Amino acid sequence: MFAACLLGAAVATAAPPVVVGMTLPLSGPEAPFGTALRDGARLAIERANAAGGVAGRPIELALRDDGADPRRAAANAGQLLQAGALVLGGAPGAASTRAVAEVLSPPGSEPLAALVAPATSADGLRDPVRPGVFHLRAGVAEQANAALLHLDTLGIERYALLAQDDELGRSAIERLQFELTRIAIRPVSIERLLAAATAADLRAAMARVCGVQPQAIILALGAAAAAKALGVSRAQQCARQHLVFSETGAVLAAHLPVGRGPHPFAGLLVTQVVPHPDQRMHPLVDEFQRARAAYGGSSSHGALEGYLALRVVVEALRSCERSLDRRCVLRVLGARSFDLPGMKVQFGAAQRQPRPFVEINLLDAGGRLLLRPPAPPSETP
């Protein structure tokens, strides 16, 4: 386990540290995803410090718990800037990312610092471009495309969409409708849940969804609402396929089976924005696993995403060795490319990867996310 925020004994402790900040949900319902991101980030910093840090200085990872509360995330961002952080990461979720971005880039002014690889898929945070926010993960557009391509191979023709009426949910509905139009299909049901929706509201929405007998239900919901919707759907044998987006999938996968029974969400399809952490043929995954063997830490999609984010941060810091300040980090992130194992990262003016990674995984009975192969052509609904 990691015992401190200052990592890497190989770096001379007399040198002042280079501070990298992260605000994450380390408590509350979203904690499984936040702690996974933290573990991966720590591993990347440990590895960097063992190799000499940046310009002979250790990298210090300053962590703040926001409990997935956007107001706390914004306050944390301000505190991290005051503590001297040169760059920030983390901020899972659309609301927290927006709150942190508004602190780092106040309206009408130049960005104060960069936010790298926020763990959100909301397309509204990508277009229009928000100054100083650099996206690594696939947005809803890419994930929706991959999801529908996969479901189409299963012969699915009747789709139901259930989404929260927030930034991520609205992005998902819009993009899923667009992608379905491309294959000449209209969803049989579209349901939106308001932020103040009660358990009764959710049950009523699911009753309407189940009433039209969909073959697949795509849930653009937070983990708590998605878990309830899945419970209702399966109790009523509503649909044969259910799919959630990556942030929600990470939290649901962390649920423990009841007794010796199967995982409560076994069979769930999950979009993923990094390679499978056991797929060691991918050079980045192999590096991640070798770092785990050397320094410890958890292995999951979330941990790999946190590791990738901080690997990019480290490369940006090393590009600024002669002028280690926030302005240089902002400049190099927008202007340079970074060659990572098996992956080239180049944000450019759009401040996001032009072809981000995305694939579909299946949650099995043991709670493991597995690569799901396409169904054979003979399979029919």
Buried (B, 14 or more C-beta within 10 A) or exposed (E): EBEEBBBBEEBEEEEEBBBBBBBBBBEEBBBBBBBBBBBBBBBBBBBBBBEBBBBEBBBBBBBBBBBBBBEBBBBBBEBBBEEBBBBBBBBBBBBBBBBBBBBBBEEEEEBBBBBBBBBBBBBBBBEEBBBBBBBBBBBBBBBBBBBBEBBBBBEBBBBBBBBBEBBBBBBBBBBBBEBBEEEEBEBBBBBBBEEEBEEEBBEEBBEEBBEEEBBBBBBBBBBBBBBBBBBBBBEEEBBEBBBBBBBBBBBBBBBEBEEEEEBBBBBBBBBBBBBBBBBBEBEBBBBBBEBBEEBEBBBBBBBBBBBBBBBBBBBBBBBBEEEBEBBBBBBBBBEBEBEBEEBEBBBBEBBBBEEBBBBBBBBBEEBBBEEBEEEEEEEEE
